[in-house]
Amino acid sequence: MIGKRVLNELSAYKQGMQTSEVQRTYNLDKIVKLASNENPYGFSPSVAEELTVNGQAFELYPDGYASDLRTKVANKLGVHLDQLVFGGGSDEVITFICRAFLYEGTNTVMATPTFSQYRHHSLIEGASIREVPTVNGKHDLASMTEAIDEQTKVVWLCSPDNPTGDIIHPEAFELFMEQCPNDVIVVLDEAYYEYVPYSFQLSLNESLEKYSNLVVLRTFSKIYGLAGLRVGYGVTSEEIAEKLNVIRGPFNTSSFAQQVVQVALDDDDFIAVSKKKNLEVKNSFKAFLDEIGWEYYESFTNFLLVKTPIDADKATHYLLERGFIVRSGNQLGYPNTFRLTIGTKEDMEDLQAVIKQLQKDVDEEVIK
Ligand SMILES: Cc1ncc(COP(=O)(O)O)c(C=O)c1O
């Protein structure tokens, strides 16, 4: 059985320990999962109501074009219906982009470290990767521009970036777009867009109008709290969307997911409240980190990348044994850090107590 040769060099996505597994392994009563940047406040209460009230004909295939959802999203964003492509999470839209535009002999430019899936799927399509190191957790856009050549087909921008949470400022984005050849696709991944303060949010409509080579990615997995449903989308020019829709499987988002995310889309209050609570808890957690002298990257999201006084795997394990699941930065390209989702006020206060103890153990050399 011989697949693409590159598959021998890559491995399947390695997920963190699941909550039940941690519970069993460490025999703990309570586990707080802060590893995947989900919304700790759950999802809109109107979604719960929809689930009990309006049933579904599960024996039928879904509307593959996702007409109702498409209309709703298009109206909300002020774009044409055919500027959208829906995927099983924005992850799937990333695979469409790679499949559509990358192949042997082409190259693709991205920051490093950044969200891992751009690299992974670009390699699978046989493209060569031009990774431009971030500077203090920020995309180095000048060097990324320099890395573009005749064979470059796709550039990936992640804003806010994962794993730092920092953004590309609108003026820097503009400058980059002005210099980028317009036959190169620029993907702007905005998975955490709704968490960004309004003054730093890019105008989607203006950008799409100006740049026909732009693909913006959004998702229902983060602030909407619907990661388990797997719906994300790309919004772009009709020309690019048409190509991506050729690749999309005929029924790639389920009828159930389409129905539920539409309800979530109507609940602006839930989004506003999640954003506000996240900011409050994040600010007080940052104040706590300042107090104990731990550094962190600037974050416009619901997560923080925190520098650890000991090896990140050890620090992560210390927290895990005490019921907190966070991601070690060693696997994310930022050694001696961990990335944690901003949980609820109560959970973050409990976490503070554990971190204080960790610092004490480090000071007393109980742990090195
Ligand atoms: C930057 C970024 N992009 C895309 C995704 C994929 O999200 P989903 O496939 O759930 O829409 C994530 C998930 O963590 C992410 O952090």
The ligand as an SDF file (V2000), in Angstrom:
LIG
                    3D

 16 16  0  0  0  0  0  0  0  0999 V2000
   -6.3940   29.7740   13.9950 C   0  0  0  0  0  0  0  0  0  0  0  0
   -7.3390   28.6410   13.8280 C   0  0  0  0  0  0  0  0  0  0  0  0
   -7.8640   28.4020   12.6350 N   0  0  0  0  0  0  0  0  0  0  0  0
   -8.7210   27.4020   12.4190 C   0  0  0  0  0  0  0  0  0  0  0  0
   -9.0800   26.5630   13.4510 C   0  0  0  0  0  0  0  0  0  0  0  0
  -10.0010   25.4360   13.1270 C   0  0  0  0  0  0  0  0  0  0  0  0
  -11.2310   25.6190   13.7000 O   0  0  0  0  0  0  0  0  0  0  0  0
  -12.5130   24.8020   13.2460 P   0  0  0  0  0  0  0  0  0  0  0  0
  -12.0570   23.7630   12.2470 O   0  0  0  0  0  0  0  0  0  0  0  0
  -13.0620   24.2050   14.4580 O   0  0  0  0  0  0  0  0  0  0  0  0
  -13.4040   25.8090   12.5950 O   0  0  0  0  0  0  0  0  0  0  0  0
   -8.5700   26.7630   14.7240 C   0  0  0  0  0  0  0  0  0  0  0  0
   -8.9130   25.8570   15.8300 C   0  0  0  0  0  0  0  0  0  0  0  0
   -8.3460   25.8310   16.8800 O   0  0  0  0  0  0  0  0  0  0  0  0
   -7.6710   27.8280   14.9240 C   0  0  0  0  0  0  0  0  0  0  0  0
   -7.1310   28.0820   16.1270 O   0  0  0  0  0  0  0  0  0  0  0  0
  1  2  1  0
  2  3  1  0
  2 15  2  0
  3  4  2  0
  4  5  1  0
  5  6  1  0
  5 12  2  0
  6  7  1  0
  7  8  1  0
  8  9  2  0
  8 10  1  0
  8 11  1  0
 12 13  1  0
 12 15  1  0
 13 14  2  0
 15 16  1  0
M  END
$$$$
